[in-house]
Amino acid sequence: MIKHNNPWLYIAGAYRAKTEWEVHLNINDAREAAIEGWKRGYSVFCPHLNSQFMGGAVDDSEFLKAGLDMVTKCQAIYMLPGWQDSEGAVRERKVAKTLDLPIYYSLDELPNLRGK
């Protein structure tokens, strides 16, 4: 089994939106946060990128359940701005709180594990 030493960071925030353009913007916001997480020394799970533009492939509840499961495998969670408006992100945060994971609400709060 391959082991890594970097803690897993989960990116939580709105995915769904009224228009495809807004979905694209949500995915891009999550992608930018994920890149920053990688730069700061985390292994990042970004569900936005894992299921981007797969709407209709399976019921949305399948993606939401998988996201909740992934939160349990991470060591921290980053909440994108506007997370409060996302049913999935609210539920992901609740799981993170139950597990007593560190919850970050801005990139300024997210520790840089690389020490730079």
C-alpha positions as CSV (number, residue, x, y, z in Angstrom):
1,M,0.0,0.0,0.0
2,I,1.3,3.5,-0.9
3,K,1.3,5.9,2.0
4,H,1.5,9.7,1.8
5,N,2.2,12.1,4.6
6,N,0.1,15.0,3.5
7,P,-3.2,15.5,5.4
8,W,-6.3,15.4,3.2
9,L,-8.2,18.7,2.7
10,Y,-11.8,18.6,1.5
11,I,-13.1,21.5,-0.5
12,A,-16.8,22.2,0.3
13,G,-19.1,24.7,-1.4
14,A,-21.9,25.2,-3.9
15,Y,-21.8,23.2,-7.1
16,R,-25.3,23.4,-8.5
17,A,-26.6,26.7,-9.8
18,K,-29.4,28.2,-11.9
19,T,-27.3,28.3,-15.1
20,E,-24.5,26.2,-16.6
21,W,-22.3,29.3,-16.5
22,E,-22.8,29.6,-12.7
23,V,-22.0,25.9,-12.3
24,H,-18.8,26.6,-14.3
25,L,-17.9,29.5,-11.9
26,N,-18.6,27.3,-8.9
27,I,-16.3,24.6,-10.2
28,N,-13.6,27.2,-11.0
29,D,-13.8,28.7,-7.5
30,A,-13.4,25.2,-6.0
31,R,-10.5,24.5,-8.4
32,E,-8.7,27.6,-7.4
33,A,-9.0,26.7,-3.7
34,A,-7.8,23.2,-4.4
35,I,-4.7,24.5,-6.2
36,E,-4.0,26.7,-3.2
37,G,-4.4,23.7,-0.9
38,W,-2.0,21.6,-2.9
39,K,0.5,24.5,-2.9
40,R,0.2,24.6,0.9
41,G,1.1,21.0,1.3
42,Y,-2.3,19.2,1.5
43,S,-3.5,16.3,-0.6
44,V,-6.8,17.8,-1.8
45,F,-10.2,16.2,-2.5
46,C,-12.3,18.5,-4.5
47,P,-15.7,17.0,-5.3
48,H,-16.4,19.7,-7.8
49,L,-13.6,18.4,-10.0
50,N,-14.5,14.8,-9.3
51,S,-18.0,15.1,-10.8
52,Q,-17.8,18.2,-13.0
53,F,-20.5,18.4,-15.6
54,M,-21.8,14.8,-14.8
55,G,-25.3,16.1,-14.0
56,G,-27.8,13.4,-15.0
57,A,-25.3,10.6,-15.0
58,V,-26.7,9.5,-11.6
59,D,-29.1,11.1,-9.2
60,D,-27.5,14.1,-7.4
61,S,-28.0,12.3,-4.1
62,E,-25.3,9.9,-5.2
63,F,-22.7,12.6,-5.5
64,L,-23.8,14.1,-2.2
65,K,-23.5,10.8,-0.4
66,A,-20.1,10.2,-1.8
67,G,-19.0,13.7,-0.7
68,L,-20.1,13.0,2.8
69,D,-18.2,9.8,2.9
70,M,-15.1,11.6,1.6
71,V,-15.3,14.1,4.4
72,T,-14.8,11.3,6.8
73,K,-11.5,10.4,5.2
74,C,-10.1,13.9,5.3
75,Q,-8.2,15.6,8.1
76,A,-9.5,19.2,7.4
77,I,-12.2,21.0,5.4
78,Y,-12.2,24.3,3.6
79,M,-15.5,26.1,3.2
80,L,-15.8,28.1,0.0
81,P,-17.4,31.6,0.3
82,G,-21.2,31.2,0.1
83,W,-21.1,27.6,1.5
84,Q,-24.1,28.5,3.6
85,D,-26.3,28.5,0.5
86,S,-25.3,24.9,-0.5
87,E,-27.3,22.1,1.0
88,G,-24.4,19.7,0.4
89,A,-21.8,22.0,1.9
90,V,-23.9,22.5,5.0
91,R,-24.2,18.8,5.4
92,E,-20.4,18.3,4.8
93,R,-19.6,20.9,7.4
94,K,-21.9,19.2,9.9
95,V,-20.0,15.9,9.4
96,A,-16.7,17.7,9.8
97,K,-17.9,19.3,13.0
98,T,-19.0,15.8,14.3
99,L,-15.6,14.5,13.6
100,D,-13.9,17.6,15.2
101,L,-12.0,18.3,12.0
102,P,-10.4,21.8,11.6
103,I,-12.8,23.9,9.5
104,Y,-11.3,26.8,7.5
105,Y,-13.4,29.6,6.1
106,S,-10.8,31.6,4.3
107,L,-7.5,30.9,2.6
108,D,-5.9,33.3,5.1
109,E,-6.8,30.8,7.8
110,L,-5.5,27.7,6.0
111,P,-2.1,26.8,7.4
112,N,0.8,26.5,5.0
113,L,2.3,23.1,5.8
114,R,5.3,23.7,3.6
115,G,6.5,26.5,6.0
116,K,7.0,29.0,3.2
